Amino acid sequence: MTIQKRWSKPSKAKNAPEKSGVYEFGNSQGTVLKIGEGDNLKERIMKQVPSKPKDVTRIRWLPARNAEKLEKQMLEEFKEKHGRLPKYNERIG
């Protein structure tokens, strides 16, 4: 599963909802570089944006009740499709 929402600039992180969910960081070509989750998407993304790697130029998110389960599913699907995890993910689960 990928998040169907269109990519936004990292400066739009302030628009993320204060709800649990999953997020993706991507590059200018739309390649997913990181998949993550948080109990409060806005807070989680805002903490990471200032220290993000230079190649992360896009973000998107999806509110979800069971964010941990969804993140794990997304990581497993990414690994199955690409043979590896996203560049800035080190684990599943």
C-alpha positions as YAML, in Angstrom:
chain: A
units: angstrom
residues:
- id: 1
  name: MET
  ca: [0.00, 0.00, 0.00]
- id: 2
  name: THR
  ca: [1.20, 3.48, -0.76]
- id: 3
  name: ILE
  ca: [-0.37, 6.63, 0.52]
- id: 4
  name: GLN
  ca: [-2.61, 7.96, -2.25]
- id: 5
  name: LYS
  ca: [-2.38, 11.56, -1.05]
- id: 6
  name: ARG
  ca: [-0.30, 13.82, -3.27]
- id: 7
  name: TRP
  ca: [3.20, 14.72, -2.16]
- id: 8
  name: SER
  ca: [3.70, 18.02, -0.28]
- id: 9
  name: LYS
  ca: [6.77, 20.07, 0.50]
- id: 10
  name: PRO
  ca: [8.26, 19.51, 3.98]
- id: 11
  name: SER
  ca: [7.20, 23.06, 4.89]
- id: 12
  name: LYS
  ca: [3.60, 21.77, 4.79]
- id: 13
  name: ALA
  ca: [4.26, 19.44, 7.75]
- id: 14
  name: LYS
  ca: [2.42, 21.96, 9.93]
- id: 15
  name: ASN
  ca: [-0.75, 20.90, 8.08]
- id: 16
  name: ALA
  ca: [-0.50, 17.28, 9.19]
- id: 17
  name: PRO
  ca: [-3.31, 16.21, 11.52]
- id: 18
  name: GLU
  ca: [-2.79, 15.66, 15.22]
- id: 19
  name: LYS
  ca: [-3.99, 12.07, 14.80]
- id: 20
  name: SER
  ca: [-2.25, 8.72, 14.66]
- id: 21
  name: GLY
  ca: [-1.18, 7.54, 11.25]
- id: 22
  name: VAL
  ca: [1.61, 6.77, 8.82]
- id: 23
  name: TYR
  ca: [3.81, 9.04, 6.73]
- id: 24
  name: GLU
  ca: [6.25, 8.77, 3.87]
- id: 25
  name: PHE
  ca: [9.26, 10.92, 3.06]
- id: 26
  name: GLY
  ca: [10.26, 11.02, -0.60]
- id: 27
  name: ASN
  ca: [12.58, 12.66, -3.08]
- id: 28
  name: SER
  ca: [11.82, 14.93, -6.00]
- id: 29
  name: GLN
  ca: [11.17, 11.92, -8.26]
- id: 30
  name: GLY
  ca: [8.53, 10.55, -5.86]
- id: 31
  name: THR
  ca: [10.70, 7.69, -4.63]
- id: 32
  name: VAL
  ca: [9.79, 6.68, -1.07]
- id: 33
  name: LEU
  ca: [12.83, 7.13, 1.17]
- id: 34
  name: LYS
  ca: [11.22, 6.50, 4.57]
- id: 35
  name: ILE
  ca: [7.99, 5.06, 5.93]
- id: 36
  name: GLY
  ca: [7.10, 5.89, 9.53]
- id: 37
  name: GLU
  ca: [4.24, 6.14, 11.99]
- id: 38
  name: GLY
  ca: [3.22, 8.22, 14.95]
- id: 39
  name: ASP
  ca: [0.48, 8.72, 17.50]
- id: 40
  name: ASN
  ca: [0.42, 12.39, 16.49]
- id: 41
  name: LEU
  ca: [1.41, 12.81, 12.83]
- id: 42
  name: LYS
  ca: [1.97, 16.55, 13.05]
- id: 43
  name: GLU
  ca: [4.26, 16.26, 16.06]
- id: 44
  name: ARG
  ca: [6.17, 13.27, 14.65]
- id: 45
  name: ILE
  ca: [6.75, 14.79, 11.23]
- id: 46
  name: MET
  ca: [7.61, 18.25, 12.61]
- id: 47
  name: LYS
  ca: [10.33, 16.67, 14.80]
- id: 48
  name: GLN
  ca: [11.94, 14.99, 11.80]
- id: 49
  name: VAL
  ca: [11.69, 17.73, 9.18]
- id: 50
  name: PRO
  ca: [14.48, 20.00, 10.54]
- id: 51
  name: SER
  ca: [17.03, 17.14, 10.53]
- id: 52
  name: LYS
  ca: [15.83, 15.38, 7.38]
- id: 53
  name: PRO
  ca: [18.44, 14.31, 4.82]
- id: 54
  name: LYS
  ca: [18.92, 16.69, 1.88]
- id: 55
  name: ASP
  ca: [17.40, 14.26, -0.61]
- id: 56
  name: VAL
  ca: [14.05, 14.28, 1.25]
- id: 57
  name: THR
  ca: [12.05, 16.93, -0.57]
- id: 58
  name: ARG
  ca: [8.48, 15.61, -0.24]
- id: 59
  name: ILE
  ca: [6.18, 14.29, 2.49]
- id: 60
  name: ARG
  ca: [2.73, 12.75, 2.67]
- id: 61
  name: TRP
  ca: [0.67, 11.17, 5.41]
- id: 62
  name: LEU
  ca: [-2.41, 9.09, 6.10]
- id: 63
  name: PRO
  ca: [-4.34, 9.15, 9.38]
- id: 64
  name: ALA
  ca: [-4.97, 5.60, 10.61]
- id: 65
  name: ARG
  ca: [-6.22, 4.04, 13.82]
- id: 66
  name: ASN
  ca: [-3.70, 1.20, 13.89]
- id: 67
  name: ALA
  ca: [-0.66, 3.07, 12.61]
- id: 68
  name: GLU
  ca: [1.93, 0.54, 13.83]
- id: 69
  name: LYS
  ca: [0.23, -2.31, 11.99]
- id: 70
  name: LEU
  ca: [-0.17, -0.22, 8.83]
- id: 71
  name: GLU
  ca: [3.47, 0.91, 8.92]
- id: 72
  name: LYS
  ca: [4.63, -2.69, 9.24]
- id: 73
  name: GLN
  ca: [2.40, -3.72, 6.33]
- id: 74
  name: MET
  ca: [3.70, -0.87, 4.16]
- id: 75
  name: LEU
  ca: [7.32, -1.73, 4.96]
- id: 76
  name: GLU
  ca: [6.76, -5.41, 4.17]
- id: 77
  name: GLU
  ca: [5.05, -4.56, 0.86]
- id: 78
  name: PHE
  ca: [7.85, -2.15, -0.06]
- id: 79
  name: LYS
  ca: [10.48, -4.80, 0.71]
- id: 80
  name: GLU
  ca: [8.59, -7.42, -1.29]
- id: 81
  name: LYS
  ca: [8.31, -5.10, -4.29]
- id: 82
  name: HIS
  ca: [11.84, -3.62, -4.20]
- id: 83
  name: GLY
  ca: [13.88, -6.33, -2.44]
- id: 84
  name: ARG
  ca: [14.92, -3.90, 0.28]
- id: 85
  name: LEU
  ca: [13.53, -1.39, 2.76]
- id: 86
  name: PRO
  ca: [13.30, 2.32, 1.94]
- id: 87
  name: LYS
  ca: [16.65, 4.10, 2.15]
- id: 88
  name: TYR
  ca: [16.07, 5.54, 5.65]
- id: 89
  name: ASN
  ca: [14.27, 2.57, 7.23]
- id: 90
  name: GLU
  ca: [16.32, -0.01, 9.07]
- id: 91
  name: ARG
  ca: [13.67, -2.41, 10.31]
- id: 92
  name: ILE
  ca: [10.22, -3.85, 9.98]
- id: 93
  name: GLY
  ca: [8.05, -3.91, 13.09]
...
